[in-house]
Amino acid sequence: MMQIPLVDLRAQYASIKEEIDAAIHAVVSDTAFIGGAHLKSFEHEFAEFCGVKHCVGVGNGTDALFIALKVLGVGKGDEVITAANSFVATSEAITMAGARVAFVDINAATYNIDVEKIEERISGRTKAIIPVHLFGQPADMATILELSRKYNLRIVADAAQAHGSLYRGQPIARLADLACFSFYPGKNLGAYGDGGALLTDNQEWADKARMFANHGRVQKYEHQVEGVNSRLDSLQAAILSVKLRHLDEWTRCRRRNAGLYSQYLKALGVSGPVAIEDVRAAYHLYVIRVEAEIRSKLQEFLNANGVSTGVHYPIALPYLESYNYLNHEAVDFREALRASKEILSLPMYPELTDEQIQYVVEKIAEFLQTAGNRAS
């Protein structure tokens, strides 16, 4: 029986061990743990990779979203629109900034925000839109950009799962006022601890973000505003610099693996991710849909056969207890609610082999045949 994890960070480390160990040694030898050359080097490299001028490293992806909203002046009395299906950090950052979250249902095929439903949620208090490039699949940015111009709204992209994704040939960071990334270890570009960054072409916003993230100061003990303490440390920056050199190849491998999954699953009638024209998805996750009645049983069967799975996410954001005060009902976000009951994430990482993918698919087929059920 094979043992296939959802993500295999050990395999990734083994493939670049010498480079990683050398980078860690360099930081420790320099005793340059906060700020300095290692951080500046990564910020420059990642900004270049994302096709923008400025990158500001921060403590984590949640902070990146929060700081981006603060830089744009979002606060009390404002509303920010975002997708109903994401990790809570997306909506949490809106509340942290002092604004009210306005959820929009998702597109049933892509799991991203349904752009046809955004306009009806725009009000006189709406200040910004946070599109989430969920699972590494870019949101429909053409429509979102059109709405932002029409209503004079800012765009803060949640790209925590989309390092290396392209929309109509452009890096997704170029299609937002500020783009926010997470470097949590399991991400496509992951650190060995927490980390995040926000990116922009706007020099003023970059300077504000850097100041706010460093206690609101421009020089030691000169604090222009009350800020926060949110810095990407040099050790993580050095590790990320190493990994960034491999990211394009890792993305190619993820896309290859996704293609194999889709090819093998098609014969079973299992719905996988939709391939969108003129979009390069980074496949942070490979998500299938099965009938709600069998999902937990399929998970149990796969786990018993050595295959790890996940659900991203089992509760749509508007229905979390923390958002009870918004008084949403099931009919408000039908697609997000349905997806939360049917989606299942299969193992996905660059080092995944054809043999492993075939094994996963064979076990799914075995379950469906044995259970007498079929996928939705």
Sine and cosine of phi, psi and omega as CSV:
sin_phi,cos_phi,sin_psi,cos_psi,sin_omega,cos_omega
0.00,0.00,0.79,-0.62,0.05,-1.00
-0.96,0.28,0.46,-0.89,0.15,-0.99
-0.89,-0.45,0.93,-0.37,-0.09,-1.00
-0.85,-0.53,0.94,-0.33,0.01,-1.00
-0.96,0.27,0.30,-0.96,0.06,-1.00
-0.91,0.42,-0.64,0.77,0.07,-1.00
-0.67,-0.74,0.65,-0.76,-0.04,-1.00
-0.88,-0.48,1.00,0.05,-0.01,-1.00
-0.97,0.26,-0.41,0.91,0.06,-1.00
-0.90,0.43,-0.69,0.72,0.00,-1.00
-0.89,0.45,-0.64,0.77,0.02,-1.00
-0.90,0.44,-0.72,0.69,0.01,-1.00
-0.87,0.49,-0.67,0.74,-0.03,-1.00
-0.87,0.49,-0.53,0.85,-0.06,-1.00
-0.97,0.24,-0.34,0.94,-0.05,-1.00
-0.74,-0.67,0.42,0.91,-0.13,-0.99
-0.81,0.58,-0.74,0.68,-0.06,-1.00
-0.89,0.45,-0.65,0.76,0.01,-1.00
-0.91,0.41,-0.69,0.73,-0.01,-1.00
-0.91,0.41,-0.73,0.69,-0.03,-1.00
-0.88,0.47,-0.62,0.78,0.02,-1.00
-0.92,0.39,-0.63,0.77,0.00,-1.00
-0.91,0.41,-0.68,0.73,0.02,-1.00
-0.90,0.44,-0.69,0.73,0.00,-1.00
-0.87,0.49,-0.64,0.77,-0.02,-1.00
-0.89,0.45,-0.67,0.74,0.00,-1.00
-0.92,0.40,-0.71,0.70,-0.02,-1.00
-0.91,0.42,-0.65,0.76,0.01,-1.00
-0.90,0.44,-0.60,0.80,0.01,-1.00
-0.98,0.19,-0.23,0.97,-0.15,-0.99
0.72,0.69,0.68,0.73,-0.02,-1.00
-0.94,-0.35,0.98,0.19,-0.18,-0.98
-1.00,-0.02,-0.45,0.89,0.00,-1.00
-0.81,-0.58,0.83,-0.56,-0.01,-1.00
0.95,0.31,-0.34,-0.94,0.09,-1.00
1.00,0.07,-0.18,-0.98,-0.17,-0.99
-0.90,0.43,-0.61,0.79,-0.05,-1.00
-0.90,0.43,-0.67,0.74,0.02,-1.00
-0.93,0.38,-0.74,0.67,-0.01,-1.00
-0.86,0.51,-0.63,0.77,0.00,-1.00
-0.90,0.44,-0.72,0.69,0.00,-1.00
-0.91,0.42,-0.68,0.73,-0.01,-1.00
-0.85,0.52,-0.67,0.74,0.03,-1.00
-0.90,0.43,-0.71,0.70,-0.04,-1.00
-0.90,0.43,-0.68,0.73,-0.06,-1.00
-0.95,0.31,-0.60,0.80,0.07,-1.00
-0.87,0.49,-0.69,0.72,0.02,-1.00
-0.90,0.44,-0.68,0.73,0.01,-1.00
-0.87,0.49,-0.61,0.79,-0.05,-1.00
-1.00,0.04,-0.03,1.00,0.07,-1.00
0.97,0.26,0.41,0.91,0.04,-1.00
-0.81,-0.59,0.12,-0.99,-0.12,-0.99
-1.00,0.05,-0.50,0.87,-0.16,-0.99
-0.75,-0.67,0.66,-0.75,0.11,-0.99
-0.76,-0.65,0.75,-0.67,0.04,-1.00
-0.87,-0.50,0.93,-0.37,0.02,-1.00
-0.97,0.26,0.71,-0.71,0.00,-1.00
-0.73,-0.69,-0.02,-1.00,-0.15,-0.99
-0.92,0.38,-0.52,0.85,-0.03,-1.00
-0.20,-0.98,0.11,-0.99,-0.04,-1.00
-0.93,0.37,-0.55,0.83,0.04,-1.00
-0.90,0.45,-0.71,0.71,0.04,-1.00
-0.88,0.48,-0.60,0.80,0.01,-1.00
-0.86,0.51,-0.71,0.70,0.03,-1.00
-0.90,0.43,-0.73,0.68,-0.01,-1.00
-0.87,0.50,-0.75,0.67,-0.03,-1.00
-0.91,0.41,-0.63,0.78,0.03,-1.00
-0.87,0.50,-0.68,0.73,0.02,-1.00
-0.91,0.41,-0.65,0.76,0.02,-1.00
-0.90,0.43,-0.64,0.77,0.02,-1.00
-0.87,0.49,-0.58,0.82,-0.01,-1.00
-0.99,0.11,0.02,1.00,0.05,-1.00
0.99,0.15,0.29,0.96,0.03,-1.00
-0.96,0.28,0.73,-0.69,-0.02,-1.00
-0.26,-0.97,-0.45,-0.89,-0.08,-1.00
-0.84,0.54,0.71,-0.70,0.00,-1.00
1.00,-0.03,-0.21,0.98,0.00,-1.00
-1.00,-0.05,0.32,-0.95,0.14,-0.99
-0.83,-0.55,0.54,-0.84,0.06,-1.00
-0.77,-0.64,0.78,-0.62,-0.03,-1.00
-1.00,0.01,0.68,-0.74,0.09,-1.00
-0.45,-0.89,0.08,-1.00,-0.09,-1.00
-0.98,0.19,0.50,-0.87,-0.02,-1.00
-0.98,0.19,-0.19,0.98,0.01,-1.00
-0.85,-0.53,0.97,-0.25,0.02,-1.00
-0.23,-0.97,0.05,-1.00,0.17,-0.99
-0.97,0.25,0.48,-0.88,-0.12,-0.99
-0.87,0.49,-0.35,0.94,0.00,-1.00
-0.83,0.55,-0.55,0.83,-0.03,-1.00
-0.88,0.48,-0.80,0.60,-0.01,-1.00
-0.97,0.23,-0.53,0.85,0.01,-1.00
-0.85,0.52,-0.65,0.76,-0.01,-1.00
-0.89,0.45,-0.56,0.83,0.02,-1.00
-0.90,0.43,-0.72,0.69,0.02,-1.00
-0.92,0.40,-0.63,0.78,0.04,-1.00
-0.85,0.52,-0.58,0.82,0.00,-1.00
-0.97,0.25,-0.16,0.99,0.02,-1.00
0.99,-0.16,0.00,1.00,-0.04,-1.00
-1.00,-0.08,0.08,-1.00,0.02,-1.00
-0.96,-0.28,0.70,-0.71,-0.01,-1.00
-0.99,0.12,0.67,-0.74,0.06,-1.00
-0.85,-0.53,0.96,-0.28,-0.05,-1.00
-0.99,0.15,0.52,-0.85,0.10,-0.99
-0.78,-0.62,0.64,-0.77,-0.01,-1.00
-0.89,0.45,0.20,-0.98,-0.08,-1.00
-0.97,-0.25,0.32,-0.95,0.14,-0.99
-0.97,0.24,0.78,-0.62,-0.10,-0.99
-0.89,0.46,-0.47,0.89,-0.06,-1.00
-1.00,0.08,-0.64,0.77,-0.11,-0.99
-0.98,-0.20,-0.32,0.95,-0.07,-1.00
0.95,0.31,-0.02,1.00,0.08,-1.00
-1.00,0.06,0.16,-0.99,-0.02,-1.00
-0.81,0.59,0.70,-0.72,0.02,-1.00
-0.98,0.20,0.97,-0.24,-0.10,-0.99
-0.91,0.41,-0.35,0.94,0.02,-1.00
-0.96,0.28,-0.22,0.98,-0.04,-1.00
-0.94,-0.35,0.01,1.00,-0.04,-1.00
-0.94,0.35,-0.71,0.70,-0.13,-0.99
-0.85,0.53,-0.60,0.80,-0.03,-1.00
-0.94,0.35,-0.26,0.97,0.03,-1.00
-0.99,-0.10,-0.14,0.99,0.00,-1.00
-0.97,0.25,0.76,-0.66,0.03,-1.00
-0.77,-0.64,-0.04,-1.00,0.03,-1.00
-0.92,0.40,-0.27,0.96,-0.01,-1.00
-0.99,-0.13,-0.09,1.00,-0.05,-1.00
-0.94,0.34,0.79,-0.61,-0.05,-1.00
-0.93,-0.37,-0.51,0.86,-0.10,-1.00
-0.40,-0.92,0.27,-0.96,0.11,-0.99
-0.85,-0.53,0.72,-0.70,0.12,-0.99
-0.93,-0.37,1.00,-0.07,0.13,-0.99
-0.97,0.25,0.65,-0.76,0.03,-1.00
-0.95,-0.30,0.83,-0.56,0.04,-1.00
-1.00,0.06,0.95,0.31,-0.21,-0.98
-0.94,0.35,0.65,-0.76,0.02,-1.00
0.89,0.46,0.19,0.98,-0.04,-1.00
1.00,-0.01,0.12,0.99,0.01,-1.00
-0.99,-0.15,0.92,-0.40,-0.02,-1.00
-0.86,0.52,0.64,-0.77,0.09,-1.00
-0.94,0.34,0.22,-0.98,0.00,-1.00
-0.97,0.25,1.00,0.09,-0.15,-0.99
-0.96,0.28,-0.42,0.91,0.00,-1.00
-0.87,0.50,-0.72,0.69,0.01,-1.00
-0.93,0.36,-0.64,0.76,-0.01,-1.00
-0.91,0.42,-0.66,0.75,0.05,-1.00
-0.90,0.44,-0.62,0.78,0.04,-1.00
-0.89,0.45,-0.68,0.73,0.02,-1.00
-0.92,0.39,-0.60,0.80,0.00,-1.00
-0.90,0.43,-0.60,0.80,0.05,-1.00
-0.95,0.31,-0.65,0.76,-0.04,-1.00
-0.89,0.45,-0.63,0.77,-0.09,-1.00
-0.93,-0.36,0.16,0.99,0.03,-1.00
0.83,0.55,0.79,0.61,-0.02,-1.00
-0.94,-0.34,0.50,-0.86,0.08,-1.00
-1.00,0.02,0.45,-0.90,0.05,-1.00
-0.89,-0.46,0.84,-0.54,0.11,-0.99
-0.89,-0.45,0.95,-0.32,-0.08,-1.00
-0.99,0.12,0.74,-0.67,0.16,-0.99
-1.00,-0.07,0.99,-0.15,-0.06,-1.00
-0.95,-0.31,0.47,0.88,-0.09,-1.00
-0.87,0.50,-0.40,0.92,-0.02,-1.00
-0.91,-0.42,0.28,0.96,-0.20,-0.98
-0.75,-0.66,0.53,0.85,0.07,-1.00
-0.86,0.52,0.85,-0.53,0.04,-1.00
1.00,-0.03,-0.02,1.00,0.03,-1.00
-0.96,0.29,0.52,-0.85,0.03,-1.00
-0.81,-0.58,0.60,-0.80,0.09,-1.00
-0.85,-0.53,0.91,-0.41,-0.03,-1.00
0.78,0.62,0.69,0.72,0.07,-1.00
1.00,0.10,-0.05,1.00,-0.05,-1.00
-0.93,-0.36,0.63,-0.78,0.14,-0.99
-0.86,0.51,0.65,-0.76,-0.12,-0.99
-0.89,0.45,-0.41,0.91,0.01,-1.00
-0.91,0.42,-0.40,0.92,-0.01,-1.00
-0.98,0.22,-0.18,0.98,-0.10,-0.99
-0.96,-0.28,0.42,0.91,0.01,-1.00
-0.56,-0.83,0.40,-0.92,0.11,-0.99
-0.91,0.42,-0.69,0.72,0.12,-0.99
-0.65,-0.76,0.70,-0.71,0.04,-1.00
-0.91,-0.41,0.70,-0.72,-0.11,-0.99
-0.88,-0.47,0.74,-0.67,-0.02,-1.00
-0.85,-0.53,0.50,-0.87,0.15,-0.99
-0.94,-0.34,0.59,-0.81,0.08,-1.00
-0.90,-0.43,0.47,0.88,0.10,-0.99
-0.77,0.63,0.58,-0.81,-0.16,-0.99
-0.77,0.64,-0.57,0.82,-0.05,-1.00
-0.99,0.12,-0.04,1.00,-0.02,-1.00
-0.95,0.32,0.23,-0.97,0.02,-1.00
-0.84,0.54,-0.60,0.80,0.17,-0.99
-0.87,-0.49,0.99,-0.10,-0.13,-0.99
-0.90,-0.43,0.60,-0.80,0.07,-1.00
-1.00,0.07,-0.14,-0.99,0.08,-1.00
-0.95,-0.30,0.65,0.76,-0.01,-1.00
0.19,-0.98,-0.27,-0.96,0.03,-1.00
-0.97,0.23,0.42,-0.91,0.05,-1.00
0.02,-1.00,0.38,-0.92,0.03,-1.00
-0.31,-0.95,0.07,-1.00,0.02,-1.00
-0.34,-0.94,0.47,-0.88,0.18,-0.98
-0.85,-0.53,0.58,-0.81,-0.09,-1.00
-0.79,-0.62,0.56,-0.83,-0.03,-1.00
-0.30,-0.95,0.36,-0.93,0.14,-0.99
-1.00,-0.01,-0.13,0.99,-0.10,-0.99
-1.00,-0.02,0.92,-0.39,-0.04,-1.00
-0.87,0.50,-0.69,0.73,-0.03,-1.00
-0.88,0.47,-0.70,0.71,0.01,-1.00
-0.91,0.41,-0.63,0.77,0.03,-1.00
-0.88,0.47,-0.69,0.72,0.02,-1.00
-0.90,0.44,-0.66,0.75,0.03,-1.00
-0.90,0.44,-0.68,0.74,-0.01,-1.00
-0.90,0.44,-0.69,0.73,-0.01,-1.00
-0.90,0.43,-0.66,0.75,0.02,-1.00
-0.92,0.40,-0.74,0.67,-0.05,-1.00
-0.89,0.46,-0.62,0.78,-0.03,-1.00
-0.95,0.31,-0.28,0.96,-0.03,-1.00
-0.91,-0.41,0.81,0.58,0.05,-1.00
0.89,0.45,0.35,0.94,0.04,-1.00
0.94,0.34,0.45,0.90,-0.07,-1.00
-0.92,-0.40,0.47,-0.88,0.09,-1.00
-0.98,-0.21,-0.51,0.86,0.12,-0.99
-0.65,-0.76,0.23,-0.97,-0.03,-1.00
-0.83,0.55,0.83,-0.56,0.02,-1.00
0.95,0.32,0.16,0.99,0.09,-1.00
-0.92,-0.38,0.99,-0.10,-0.12,-0.99
-0.96,-0.29,0.93,-0.36,-0.01,-1.00
-0.98,0.22,-0.52,0.85,0.03,-1.00
-0.62,-0.78,0.22,-0.98,0.17,-0.98
-0.99,0.15,0.89,-0.46,-0.02,-1.00
-0.93,-0.37,-0.53,-0.85,0.03,-1.00
-0.70,-0.71,0.15,-0.99,0.06,-1.00
-0.96,-0.29,0.99,-0.13,-0.05,-1.00
-0.59,-0.81,1.00,-0.08,-0.08,-1.00
-0.79,-0.62,0.64,-0.77,0.15,-0.99
-0.98,0.18,0.88,-0.47,-0.08,-1.00
-0.97,0.23,0.33,-0.94,-0.14,-0.99
-0.92,0.40,-0.53,0.85,0.02,-1.00
-0.89,0.45,-0.73,0.69,0.04,-1.00
-0.91,0.41,-0.62,0.79,0.00,-1.00
-0.88,0.47,-0.67,0.74,0.01,-1.00
-0.91,0.41,-0.65,0.76,0.05,-1.00
-0.89,0.45,-0.69,0.73,0.00,-1.00
-0.91,0.41,-0.56,0.83,0.05,-1.00
-0.88,0.47,-0.65,0.76,0.05,-1.00
-0.89,0.45,-0.76,0.65,-0.07,-1.00
-0.91,0.40,-0.55,0.83,-0.02,-1.00
-0.86,0.51,-0.53,0.85,0.01,-1.00
-0.91,0.42,-0.35,0.94,-0.04,-1.00
-0.97,-0.26,-0.08,1.00,-0.18,-0.98
-0.89,0.46,-0.65,0.76,0.01,-1.00
-0.87,0.49,-0.68,0.73,0.01,-1.00
-0.93,0.37,-0.63,0.77,0.04,-1.00
-0.89,0.45,-0.62,0.78,0.03,-1.00
-0.91,0.42,-0.65,0.76,0.05,-1.00
-0.86,0.51,-0.67,0.74,0.00,-1.00
-0.92,0.39,-0.65,0.76,0.04,-1.00
-0.87,0.48,-0.68,0.73,-0.02,-1.00
-0.93,0.38,-0.59,0.80,0.09,-1.00
-0.89,0.46,-0.73,0.68,-0.02,-1.00
-0.89,0.45,-0.64,0.77,0.05,-1.00
-0.89,0.46,-0.65,0.76,0.03,-1.00
-0.89,0.45,-0.64,0.77,0.03,-1.00
-0.92,0.40,-0.72,0.70,0.06,-1.00
-0.80,0.60,-0.79,0.61,-0.07,-1.00
-0.88,0.48,-0.64,0.77,0.02,-1.00
-0.89,0.46,-0.73,0.69,-0.05,-1.00
-0.96,0.28,-0.58,0.81,-0.06,-1.00
-0.97,0.22,-0.37,0.93,-0.05,-1.00
-0.85,0.53,-0.62,0.79,-0.02,-1.00
-0.92,0.40,-0.37,0.93,0.00,-1.00
-1.00,-0.01,-0.13,0.99,-0.06,-1.00
0.97,0.26,0.36,0.93,0.00,-1.00
-1.00,0.00,0.76,-0.65,-0.02,-1.00
-0.99,0.14,0.86,-0.52,0.08,-1.00
-0.94,-0.34,-0.21,-0.98,-0.01,-1.00
-0.88,0.47,0.55,-0.84,0.03,-1.00
-1.00,0.07,0.77,-0.64,0.07,-1.00
-0.99,0.11,0.89,-0.45,-0.07,-1.00
-0.99,-0.14,0.70,-0.72,-0.01,-1.00
-0.90,0.44,0.63,-0.77,0.03,-1.00
0.91,0.42,0.40,0.92,0.03,-1.00
-0.77,-0.64,0.71,-0.70,0.14,-0.99
-0.95,-0.30,0.98,-0.21,0.04,-1.00
-0.98,0.22,0.58,-0.81,-0.02,-1.00
-1.00,-0.06,-0.12,0.99,0.06,-1.00
0.75,0.66,0.85,0.53,0.17,-0.99
-0.86,0.52,-0.63,0.78,0.06,-1.00
-0.75,-0.66,0.48,-0.88,0.16,-0.99
-0.93,-0.38,0.93,-0.36,-0.17,-0.99
-0.92,-0.40,0.79,-0.61,0.08,-1.00
-0.94,-0.33,0.20,-0.98,0.09,-1.00
-0.85,-0.52,0.71,-0.70,0.11,-0.99
-0.72,-0.69,0.25,-0.97,0.01,-1.00
-0.87,0.50,0.65,-0.76,-0.05,-1.00
-0.82,0.57,-0.56,0.83,-0.07,-1.00
-0.93,0.38,-0.36,0.93,-0.07,-1.00
-0.92,-0.40,-0.08,1.00,-0.10,-1.00
-0.85,0.53,-0.78,0.63,-0.05,-1.00
-0.89,0.45,-0.58,0.82,0.02,-1.00
-0.93,0.37,-0.64,0.77,0.04,-1.00
-0.90,0.43,-0.68,0.73,0.05,-1.00
-0.84,0.54,-0.72,0.69,-0.01,-1.00
-0.89,0.46,-0.67,0.74,0.00,-1.00
-0.90,0.44,-0.73,0.68,0.00,-1.00
-0.89,0.45,-0.68,0.74,0.01,-1.00
-0.88,0.48,-0.66,0.75,0.02,-1.00
-0.91,0.42,-0.37,0.93,0.01,-1.00
-0.97,-0.25,0.33,0.94,0.14,-0.99
1.00,0.05,0.11,0.99,-0.04,-1.00
-0.97,-0.26,0.89,-0.46,0.03,-1.00
-0.99,0.13,0.61,-0.79,0.04,-1.00
-0.70,-0.72,0.11,-0.99,0.05,-1.00
-0.53,-0.85,0.21,-0.98,0.09,-1.00
-0.81,-0.58,0.89,-0.47,-0.05,-1.00
-0.80,-0.60,0.99,0.11,0.29,0.96
-0.67,-0.74,0.51,-0.86,-0.11,-0.99
-0.96,0.30,-0.31,0.95,0.06,-1.00
-0.75,-0.66,0.87,-0.49,0.05,-1.00
-0.89,0.47,0.59,-0.80,-0.12,-0.99
-0.76,0.65,-0.73,0.69,-0.07,-1.00
-0.88,0.47,-0.30,0.96,-0.07,-1.00
-0.97,-0.24,0.12,0.99,0.15,-0.99
-0.93,0.36,0.53,-0.85,0.00,-1.00
-0.84,0.55,-0.54,0.84,-0.04,-1.00
-0.91,0.41,-0.27,0.96,0.01,-1.00
-0.92,-0.39,0.36,0.93,0.06,-1.00
-0.85,0.53,-0.50,0.86,-0.05,-1.00
-0.91,0.41,-0.28,0.96,0.02,-1.00
-0.99,0.14,-0.22,0.98,0.10,-1.00
0.84,0.54,0.66,0.75,0.04,-1.00
-0.98,0.21,0.52,-0.86,0.05,-1.00
-0.92,-0.38,0.25,-0.97,-0.07,-1.00
-0.84,0.54,-0.56,0.83,-0.05,-1.00
-0.96,0.30,-0.23,0.97,-0.07,-1.00
-0.95,0.31,-0.52,0.85,-0.07,-1.00
-0.65,-0.76,0.92,0.39,-0.12,-0.99
-0.87,0.50,-0.70,0.71,-0.09,-1.00
-0.95,0.31,-0.64,0.77,0.04,-1.00
-0.91,0.42,-0.64,0.76,0.01,-1.00
-0.91,0.41,-0.69,0.72,0.01,-1.00
-0.90,0.43,-0.71,0.71,-0.01,-1.00
-0.87,0.49,-0.63,0.77,-0.03,-1.00
-0.87,0.49,-0.39,0.92,-0.02,-1.00
-0.99,-0.11,-0.22,0.98,-0.14,-0.99
-0.87,-0.50,-0.34,0.94,-0.11,-0.99
-0.99,0.16,0.51,-0.86,0.01,-1.00
-0.54,-0.84,0.80,-0.60,-0.02,-1.00
-1.00,-0.04,0.79,-0.61,0.04,-1.00
-1.00,-0.10,0.29,-0.96,0.03,-1.00
-0.80,0.60,0.73,-0.69,0.01,-1.00
-0.48,-0.88,0.88,-0.47,0.10,-0.99
-0.25,-0.97,0.35,-0.94,-0.12,-0.99
-0.86,0.50,-0.54,0.84,-0.10,-1.00
-0.99,0.13,-0.05,1.00,0.02,-1.00
-0.86,0.51,0.73,-0.69,-0.05,-1.00
-0.99,-0.13,0.32,-0.95,0.07,-1.00
-0.84,0.54,-0.66,0.75,0.00,-1.00
-0.88,0.48,-0.66,0.75,0.02,-1.00
-0.92,0.40,-0.68,0.74,0.01,-1.00
-0.89,0.46,-0.70,0.72,0.03,-1.00
-0.87,0.49,-0.64,0.77,0.01,-1.00
-0.89,0.46,-0.72,0.70,0.02,-1.00
-0.85,0.53,-0.74,0.67,-0.03,-1.00
-0.91,0.42,-0.65,0.76,0.03,-1.00
-0.87,0.49,-0.63,0.78,0.00,-1.00
-0.94,0.34,-0.59,0.81,0.08,-1.00
-0.90,0.44,-0.69,0.72,0.02,-1.00
-0.89,0.46,-0.66,0.75,0.01,-1.00
-0.89,0.46,-0.68,0.73,0.02,-1.00
-0.89,0.46,-0.74,0.67,-0.04,-1.00
-0.88,0.47,-0.61,0.79,0.01,-1.00
-0.94,0.33,-0.70,0.71,-0.03,-1.00
-0.92,0.39,-0.65,0.76,-0.07,-1.00
-0.98,0.19,-0.27,0.96,-0.02,-1.00
0.95,0.33,0.36,0.93,0.02,-1.00
-0.94,-0.33,0.28,-0.96,0.12,-0.99
-0.77,-0.64,0.48,-0.88,-0.03,-1.00
-0.94,0.34,0.42,-0.91,0.03,-1.00
-0.99,0.16,0.00,0.00,0.00,0.00
